[in-house]
Amino acid sequence: MSEERFGEFVLVRRHGHVAELVLDRPKAMNAVSTEMARSLAGACAALAADRDARVVVLTSSHERAFCVGADLKERNSFTDADLVRQRPVARAAYTGVLELPMPTVAAVHGFALGGGFELALSCDLIVADATAVVGLPEVSVGVIPGGGGTQLLPRRVGAARAAELIFSARRVEAAEAAGLGLVDRLVEAGRDREEALALGQRIAANSPVGLRAAKRALRLGHGLDLRAGLEVEDAAWRSVAFSGDRAEGVAAFNDKRAPQWPGE
């Protein structure tokens, strides 16, 4: 397993074709400061360009929290001009995760609040353990979810449910979160990272070309009418139909062997 650090607070660990993107600011429960946001955006840019990374799993180094959101202590010192300057830096961190071209899995334990939950929502799948507490409490401090929450949450749970959760600013514990669809898989306490990495390995066994194209079709087709969505799907199919991965997948199936994906 290799490691690469991006700034002080973000770490990338390699587990074969699975890249573990670690939020590593434990002294602040992974509160997202300007520096951390910049590092997260940089790590995502590097991963997006890495053809060897087939899956990204987003984890936390803190025992009791995934991420508690924006660094409000830092924000308290900001002038209005500071806040304006920070906004594109913060946005780049959230969109960096959201726009990763390969499948992404968040491993959530403890608190995932505000921007922390938005980082998880930016992933394709969320594995949470029994200690997880999620929520978007931004209106309780005079702002709104600004890391994608107002757009990503209704796409998961519907407009009315998202409105109730955002307007009430309430925290949701693990069992209810699973029941509402705020997380996708609920596991025993302490097993979120292990289960998310195992899921990542299962996903990474498949064609990297196929995975990226399937994610593109899922993302671009969501919200379109059926006819337009099927055109998005057809374009994604054409992008893989004549690939080396498609040829290898068919050959491996007929030879009754595991495929050796060329990734192109």
Beta strands, then each sheet from edge to edge (+ up, - down):
strand 1: 2-6
strand 2: 10-15
strand 3: 18-23
strand 4: 55-60
strand 5: 65-67
strand 6: 104-108
strand 7: 111-113
strand 8: 125-129
strand 9: 133-135
strand 10: 172-173
strand 11: 185-187
sheet 1: 1+ 2- 3+ 4+ 6+ 8+ 11+
sheet 2: 5+ 7+ 9+ 10-
end
